[in-house]
Amino acid sequence: MNFHAVRAIYLFEMNRAWRTLLQSIASPVISTSLYFVVFGSAIGSKMVAIDGISYGAFIIPGLVMLALLTESISNAAFGIFFPKYNGTIYELLSAPVALPEILLGYVGAAASKSIIIGLIMLATARLFVDYSIAHPFWMLGFLVLTAVTFSLFGFIIGVWADGFEKLQIVPMLIVTPLAFLGGSFYSISMLPPLWQIITLANPVVYLISGFRWSFYDVADVNVGVSLGMTVFFLLLCLALITWMFRSGYRLKQ
């Protein structure tokens, strides 16, 4: 393992985030803060408690998870796509760097940025809503595991995409709707029985449910199932990356 290469890629991607601080960090935090203001403070004060939790506090894990999914995918996808787009990928391909090292550098940086954003959002939420974290270790575990998993997924999208349209289609048309319908703003127990069963086919439900359990000890799905599904998505992404490169995908346009 060429750790010098991994470190170089990782630091380059992290430095790119610090150079574009408003876009990379401030923008998603401000956007999510607006949700806290509208749904947490304004509308939330008029809503009934869910499972004994105020509505404003209840939606915090869902909002953080929503931002984590989109930012992880976006960071990883753009991170690998832009070198392909502007041609600098050939500098990387001509260097003695293997695919696992490229993957570790880009995915590690994308996941790190997403985790930082998630933690800033949790700190920001405290300004608007009072909440508690029942299981801090598990909260951090779900945060890291989800960031890594969807950064891998974003890397897959970045390798697959050959234009900006393809780069945006999966996050915009698939991931974001699934996150909104996965219990970000409500408990699936509030749905009619048939729709509860249908909703369980949404993979994001398990991520949000497990993350919310780490805050309030309540969940729509058994926490063991949530953890198992999250690990399954991680392994699925790794398997898909392996298959893509064995099938002839290359890190170039």
Rosetta blueprint (number, residue, H / E / L):
1 M L
2 N L
3 F H
4 H H
5 A H
6 V H
7 R H
8 A H
9 I H
10 Y H
11 L H
12 F H
13 E H
14 M H
15 N H
16 R H
17 A H
18 W H
19 R H
20 T L
21 L H
22 L H
23 Q H
24 S H
25 I H
26 A H
27 S H
28 P H
29 V H
30 I H
31 S H
32 T H
33 S H
34 L H
35 Y H
36 F H
37 V H
38 V H
39 F H
40 G H
41 S H
42 A H
43 I L
44 G H
45 S H
46 K H
47 M L
48 V L
49 A L
50 I E
51 D L
52 G L
53 I E
54 S L
55 Y H
56 G H
57 A H
58 F H
59 I H
60 I H
61 P H
62 G H
63 L H
64 V H
65 M H
66 L H
67 A H
68 L H
69 L H
70 T H
71 E H
72 S H
73 I H
74 S H
75 N H
76 A H
77 A H
78 F H
79 G H
80 I H
81 F H
82 F H
83 P H
84 K H
85 Y H
86 N H
87 G L
88 T L
89 I H
90 Y H
91 E H
92 L H
93 L H
94 S L
95 A L
96 P L
97 V L
98 A L
99 L H
100 P H
101 E H
102 I H
103 L H
104 L H
105 G H
106 Y H
107 V H
108 G H
109 A H
110 A H
111 A H
112 S H
113 K H
114 S H
115 I H
116 I H
117 I H
118 G H
119 L H
120 I H
121 M H
122 L H
123 A H
124 T H
125 A H
126 R L
127 L L
128 F L
129 V L
130 D L
131 Y L
132 S L
133 I L
134 A L
135 H L
136 P H
137 F H
138 W H
139 M H
140 L H
141 G H
142 F H
143 L H
144 V H
145 L H
146 T H
147 A H
148 V H
149 T H
150 F H
151 S H
152 L H
153 F H
154 G H
155 F H
156 I H
157 I H
158 G H
159 V H
160 W H
161 A L
162 D L
163 G L
164 F H
165 E H
166 K H
167 L H
168 Q H
169 I H
170 V H
171 P H
172 M H
173 L H
174 I H
175 V H
176 T H
177 P H
178 L H
179 A H
180 F H
181 L L
182 G L
183 G L
184 S L
185 F L
186 Y L
187 S L
188 I H
189 S H
190 M H
191 L L
192 P L
193 P H
194 L H
195 W H
196 Q H
197 I H
198 I H
199 T H
200 L L
201 A L
202 N L
203 P H
204 V H
205 V H
206 Y H
207 L H
208 I H
209 S H
210 G H
211 F H
212 R H
213 W H
214 S H
215 F H
216 Y H
217 D L
218 V L
219 A L
220 D L
221 V L
222 N L
223 V H
224 G H
225 V H
226 S H
227 L H
228 G H
229 M H
230 T H
231 V H
232 F H
233 F H
234 L H
235 L H
236 L H
237 C H
238 L H
239 A H
240 L H
241 I H
242 T H
243 W H
244 M H
245 F H
246 R H
247 S L
248 G L
249 Y L
250 R L
251 L L
252 K L
253 Q L
